[in-house]
Amino acid sequence: MSAPERSRKEAKRETRAALIRAGLAAFAEEGLDAPSLDAICARAGYTRGAFYVHFAGREEFVVAVMESVLGEFLDAILGADSEGADLERTIRRFADALVEGNPVTGAPGSMRTHQLIDVCCRSPRIRERFLAMLAEAQRRIERAALAGQRAGVVRKDVAAHSVAAMLVTLAMGVVQMYELGAPLSPDEVRTTVARVLTTSRGDA
């Protein structure tokens, strides 16, 4: 690849990333419906024409922002695949993220989960991609549960896929409660889930 061609590709990546960052900031401040594409482009420092080089329209753009935010969040909680699976570490990371603030619990510059779910109810395309990301999270948690069962630290009397489904469902509910300001102790959530799912090696 020639230097000019590489520079053009890098410039396109930078433009796309800048638009996504601007969209996330606008969505965090005003919600997913209020910001206009013109306002988002202006915030990013690009024209509407530059926007359409990368995105077919608003729906595709919302998907891209969602993928960026939730992808980073899931990697932070679940770890990269290369790290290996560890269910206890996953539970601990999730509880820690609730305390510290994260992309799905209303931290500054974040996308609110309840707004995203509302958009999913209105857009089959966004809903399909959102559910696909949850399914990927469930697959990764299932691998962690299986690894824990093989190591004798996760209960073997519950199917790993059921453990994964329960944890994804619980995480969604906990995030919603946290966004609403309901009294919730992340430490208690972490401790309770760990006690329910894990066991000593002698009891495995």
C-alpha positions as CSV (number, residue, x, y, z in Angstrom):
1,M,0.0,0.0,0.0
2,S,1.4,3.4,-1.0
3,A,1.9,6.2,1.5
4,P,-0.8,8.4,0.0
5,E,-3.3,5.5,0.0
6,R,-2.5,4.7,3.6
7,S,-2.9,8.3,4.5
8,R,-6.3,8.5,2.9
9,K,-7.4,5.4,4.7
10,E,-6.1,6.8,8.0
11,A,-7.9,10.0,7.3
12,K,-11.2,8.2,6.7
13,R,-10.8,6.2,9.9
14,E,-10.1,9.4,11.8
15,T,-13.1,11.1,10.3
16,R,-15.4,8.2,11.2
17,A,-14.0,8.0,14.7
18,A,-14.5,11.8,15.2
19,L,-18.1,11.6,14.0
20,I,-18.8,8.7,16.4
21,R,-17.2,10.6,19.3
22,A,-19.3,13.7,18.5
23,G,-22.5,11.6,18.2
24,L,-21.8,9.9,21.6
25,A,-21.3,13.3,23.2
26,A,-24.4,14.7,21.6
27,F,-26.5,11.7,22.6
28,A,-25.2,11.8,26.1
29,E,-26.3,15.5,26.5
30,E,-29.5,15.5,24.6
31,G,-30.7,11.9,24.1
32,L,-30.7,9.8,21.0
33,D,-33.5,11.6,19.2
34,A,-32.8,15.3,19.7
35,P,-29.4,16.0,18.1
36,S,-29.6,16.7,14.4
37,L,-27.1,15.2,12.0
38,D,-26.0,18.8,11.2
39,A,-25.3,19.5,14.8
40,I,-23.3,16.3,15.2
41,C,-21.3,17.0,12.1
42,A,-20.5,20.5,13.3
43,R,-19.4,19.2,16.6
44,A,-17.1,16.8,14.9
45,G,-15.8,19.6,12.6
46,Y,-17.0,17.9,9.3
47,T,-19.7,18.5,6.7
48,R,-22.9,16.6,6.1
49,G,-21.2,15.3,3.0
50,A,-18.4,13.7,5.0
51,F,-21.0,12.1,7.2
52,Y,-22.6,10.3,4.2
53,V,-19.2,9.0,3.1
54,H,-19.3,6.8,6.2
55,F,-23.0,6.3,7.1
56,A,-26.1,5.8,5.0
57,G,-28.2,7.6,7.5
58,R,-29.1,8.2,11.1
59,E,-30.0,4.6,11.9
60,E,-26.7,3.3,10.7
61,F,-24.9,6.0,12.6
62,V,-26.7,5.1,15.9
63,V,-25.7,1.5,15.3
64,A,-22.1,2.5,14.9
65,V,-22.1,4.6,18.1
66,M,-23.8,1.8,20.0
67,E,-21.3,-0.7,18.7
68,S,-18.4,1.5,19.7
69,V,-19.7,2.1,23.2
70,L,-21.0,-1.3,24.1
71,G,-18.0,-3.0,22.4
72,E,-15.6,-1.1,24.6
73,F,-17.8,-1.8,27.7
74,L,-18.1,-5.5,27.0
75,D,-14.3,-5.8,26.4
76,A,-13.7,-4.0,29.7
77,I,-16.1,-6.2,31.7
78,L,-15.5,-9.5,29.9
79,G,-11.9,-9.0,28.9
80,A,-10.4,-9.7,25.6
81,D,-10.7,-13.3,24.4
82,S,-6.9,-13.6,24.6
83,E,-7.0,-13.0,28.4
84,G,-8.8,-16.3,29.0
85,A,-12.1,-16.8,30.6
86,D,-12.7,-16.1,34.3
87,L,-16.3,-15.8,35.6
88,E,-15.3,-14.5,39.0
89,R,-13.2,-11.7,37.4
90,T,-16.1,-10.9,35.1
91,I,-18.5,-10.5,38.1
92,R,-16.0,-8.4,39.9
93,R,-15.3,-6.1,36.9
94,F,-19.1,-5.5,36.4
95,A,-19.6,-4.5,40.1
96,D,-16.5,-2.3,39.9
97,A,-17.8,-0.6,36.8
98,L,-21.1,0.3,38.5
99,V,-19.1,2.0,41.2
100,E,-16.8,3.9,38.9
101,G,-19.3,4.7,36.2
102,N,-19.3,3.2,32.7
103,P,-20.8,3.7,29.2
104,V,-24.1,2.2,30.1
105,T,-24.8,3.7,33.5
106,G,-25.0,7.3,32.7
107,A,-21.4,8.4,33.3
108,P,-20.5,11.8,31.7
109,G,-20.3,11.4,28.0
110,S,-22.2,8.1,27.9
111,M,-25.2,6.6,26.2
112,R,-28.1,5.8,28.6
113,T,-29.3,2.3,28.4
114,H,-33.0,3.1,28.7
115,Q,-32.8,5.5,25.8
116,L,-31.1,2.8,23.7
117,I,-33.7,0.3,24.5
118,D,-36.4,2.8,23.6
119,V,-34.8,3.2,20.2
120,C,-34.5,-0.5,19.8
121,C,-38.3,-0.8,20.3
122,R,-38.7,1.5,17.3
123,S,-36.0,0.3,15.0
124,P,-35.8,-3.3,14.0
125,R,-32.2,-2.8,12.6
126,I,-30.9,-1.3,15.8
127,R,-32.7,-3.9,17.9
128,E,-31.2,-6.7,15.8
129,R,-27.7,-5.4,16.3
130,F,-28.2,-4.8,20.0
131,L,-29.5,-8.3,20.6
132,A,-26.5,-9.6,18.6
133,M,-24.2,-7.9,20.9
134,L,-26.0,-9.3,23.9
135,A,-25.8,-12.7,22.4
136,E,-22.0,-12.3,21.9
137,A,-21.7,-11.3,25.6
138,Q,-23.7,-14.4,26.5
139,R,-21.4,-16.6,24.5
140,R,-18.3,-15.1,26.1
141,I,-19.8,-15.6,29.6
142,E,-20.8,-19.1,28.8
143,R,-17.1,-19.9,27.9
144,A,-16.1,-18.3,31.2
145,A,-18.7,-20.5,33.1
146,L,-17.5,-23.6,31.3
147,A,-13.9,-22.9,32.1
148,G,-14.9,-22.3,35.8
149,Q,-16.8,-25.6,35.8
150,R,-13.7,-27.4,34.4
151,A,-11.6,-25.8,37.1
152,G,-14.0,-26.8,39.8
153,V,-14.8,-23.3,40.9
154,V,-18.2,-22.8,39.3
155,R,-21.2,-25.0,40.1
156,K,-21.7,-27.9,37.7
157,D,-25.4,-28.5,38.5
158,V,-26.4,-25.6,36.3
159,A,-25.8,-25.5,32.6
160,A,-23.2,-22.9,31.5
161,H,-25.5,-21.4,28.9
162,S,-28.2,-20.9,31.6
163,V,-25.6,-19.2,33.8
164,A,-24.7,-16.9,31.0
165,A,-28.3,-16.1,30.2
166,M,-29.0,-15.3,33.8
167,L,-26.0,-13.0,34.2
168,V,-26.8,-11.1,31.0
169,T,-30.4,-10.6,32.2
170,L,-29.2,-9.6,35.7
171,A,-26.7,-7.1,34.3
172,M,-29.4,-5.4,32.2
173,G,-31.7,-5.2,35.2
174,V,-29.0,-3.9,37.5
175,V,-27.9,-1.2,35.0
176,Q,-31.6,-0.1,34.7
177,M,-31.9,0.1,38.5
178,Y,-28.7,2.0,38.7
179,E,-29.8,4.5,36.1
180,L,-33.0,5.1,38.0
181,G,-31.1,5.8,41.2
182,A,-32.5,2.8,43.1
183,P,-30.6,1.9,46.2
184,L,-28.1,-0.7,45.1
185,S,-24.9,-2.0,46.5
186,P,-22.5,-3.3,43.8
187,D,-20.5,-5.1,46.5
188,E,-23.6,-7.0,47.6
189,V,-24.5,-7.9,44.0
190,R,-21.0,-9.2,43.4
191,T,-20.9,-11.2,46.6
192,T,-24.3,-12.7,46.2
193,V,-23.8,-13.7,42.6
194,A,-20.5,-15.2,43.4
195,R,-21.9,-17.2,46.3
196,V,-24.8,-18.5,44.1
197,L,-22.6,-19.6,41.2
198,T,-19.2,-20.5,42.6
199,T,-18.2,-23.3,44.9
200,S,-15.1,-24.5,46.6
201,R,-13.1,-27.1,44.7
202,G,-14.1,-29.7,47.3
203,D,-17.8,-29.2,46.6
204,A,-17.5,-29.1,42.8
